[in-house]
Amino acid sequence: MAKAKKKKKNLFERFANWATIATGSSAAFIGAVAIIIVWGVTGPIFQYSNTWQLIINTGTTIVTFLMVFLIQKSQNKDSKAIHLKLNELLASHQGASNRMVDIEDLNEQELDQLHKFYVQLSDLAELEDDITCTHSIDAAAANHNSKLEHLKTSTHYTNAVENRSKKSN
């Protein structure tokens, strides 16, 4: 019984992938334009009757209704893949906070709180002369001061300051 469900899922998955590729192709667009042209040309033949109008309205409504679900399925799959790739990058980077993995599951208020935090980090980063300096989510203010003190003694920092003052003169 589990195999039957898996086959149905795989069949739908394959169909959805095929339909997404097919409907997003140039041929599908050209076909849609051709249908509209044929419909428009047949207007005088059918004397622009209500039935003639109903045919295009019904056809486009059905296609639109089905495409909404197809697009949503495709978008959900793409979104999940992108989140997994970003999670892998976060998990593999030594300096990145693992708190960011799966933040898409947070509610709107929690996301707003994180956004405010990163605005503060951005403000701190603007105070620095080295754009490669980063902050930890756990201790941004303390890191800012300690990194800045450490950077002031480094060669690349002093070179950057000198180059900036030369350019402004």
C-alpha positions in Angstrom: 0.0 0.0 0.0 2.9 2.4 0.8 4.3 1.7 -2.7 1.0 2.6 -4.3 1.0 6.0 -2.6 4.7 6.6 -3.5 3.9 5.8 -7.2 1.0 8.2 -7.2 3.2 10.9 -5.6 6.0 10.2 -8.1 3.5 10.3 -11.0 2.1 13.6 -9.9 5.6 15.0 -9.2 6.7 14.0 -12.7 3.6 15.5 -14.2 4.0 18.7 -12.3 7.7 19.0 -13.3 6.8 18.3 -16.9 3.9 20.7 -16.9 6.0 23.5 -15.3 8.7 23.1 -18.0 6.1 22.8 -20.8 4.0 25.8 -19.8 7.1 27.9 -19.2 8.4 27.3 -22.7 8.5 29.5 -25.7 6.3 27.0 -27.6 3.6 27.3 -24.9 3.6 31.1 -25.2 3.5 30.9 -29.0 0.6 28.4 -28.8 -1.3 30.7 -26.4 -0.8 33.6 -28.7 -2.0 31.5 -31.7 -5.1 30.5 -29.8 -5.9 34.1 -29.1 -5.3 35.0 -32.8 -7.5 32.2 -34.0 -10.2 33.2 -31.5 -10.0 36.8 -32.6 -10.1 36.0 -36.3 -13.2 33.8 -35.8 -15.1 36.7 -34.1 -16.7 38.0 -37.3 -17.6 34.5 -38.4 -19.6 34.0 -35.2 -20.7 37.6 -35.2 -19.0 38.2 -31.8 -21.7 36.2 -30.1 -22.0 35.4 -26.4 -21.0 31.8 -27.1 -17.9 33.0 -28.9 -16.9 35.2 -25.9 -17.9 32.4 -23.5 -15.4 30.0 -25.1 -12.4 32.2 -24.5 -13.5 33.2 -21.0 -14.1 29.6 -20.0 -10.9 28.4 -21.5 -8.8 31.1 -19.8 -10.5 30.7 -16.5 -9.8 26.9 -16.4 -6.2 27.3 -17.5 -5.7 30.1 -14.9 -7.3 28.0 -12.1 -5.1 25.0 -12.9 -1.9 27.1 -13.3 -2.3 28.7 -9.9 -1.8 25.3 -8.3 0.9 24.3 -10.6 2.8 27.6 -10.0 2.4 27.2 -6.3 3.7 23.6 -6.3 6.7 24.7 -8.3 7.3 27.7 -6.1 7.1 25.6 -2.9 9.6 23.1 -4.3 12.0 25.9 -5.4 11.7 27.7 -2.1 12.4 24.6 -0.2 15.5 23.9 -2.3 16.8 27.4 -1.8 16.2 27.2 1.9 18.1 23.9 2.1 21.0 25.4 0.1 21.1 28.4 2.4 20.9 26.2 5.5 23.9 24.2 4.1 25.9 27.4 3.6 25.1 28.6 7.1 25.9 25.2 8.7 29.2 25.0 6.9 30.4 28.5 7.6 32.4 28.8 10.8 31.4 32.3 11.6 27.7 32.1 10.7 25.1 31.7 13.4 23.2 28.4 13.3 20.2 30.2 14.7 19.5 31.3 11.2 18.9 27.8 10.0 15.1 27.3 9.5 14.2 30.9 10.4 11.4 30.6 7.8 9.4 28.8 10.5 9.4 31.9 12.8 6.3 34.0 13.1 6.2 37.6 11.7 6.9 39.2 15.1 10.1 37.1 15.6 11.2 37.9 12.0 10.7 41.6 12.7 12.8 41.3 15.9 15.6 39.7 13.9 15.3 42.4 11.2 15.8 45.1 13.9 18.8 43.3 15.2 20.4 43.2 11.7 19.6 46.9 11.2 21.7 47.5 14.4 24.5 45.3 13.0 24.4 47.3 9.8 24.7 50.5 11.7 27.7 49.2 13.6 29.3 47.9 10.4 28.9 51.4 8.8 31.1 52.8 11.6 34.0 50.6 10.6 36.5 51.3 7.8 36.9 47.6 6.8 33.8 46.2 5.0 35.0 42.6 5.5 34.5 42.8 9.2 31.5 40.8 10.5 29.6 40.5 13.7 28.3 37.6 15.8 24.6 37.6 16.5 25.3 36.8 20.1 27.7 39.7 21.0 27.5 42.4 18.3 28.4 45.4 20.3 31.2 43.8 22.2 32.6 42.3 19.0 32.3 45.6 17.2 34.6 47.3 19.8 37.1 44.4 20.1 37.3 43.9 16.3 37.8 47.6 15.7 40.6 47.8 18.3 42.3 44.8 16.7 41.8 46.0 13.2 43.3 49.4 13.9 46.6 47.6 14.5 46.4 45.6 11.3 48.3 46.5 8.1 45.3 46.3 5.8 43.3 48.6 8.0 45.9 51.3 8.1 46.5 50.9 4.4 42.7 51.3 3.8 42.6 54.4 5.9 45.6 55.9 4.1 44.1 55.1 0.7 40.8 56.6 1.7 42.4 59.9 2.9 44.5 60.0 -0.3 41.4 59.7 -2.5 39.5 62.4 -0.5 42.4 64.9 -1.0 
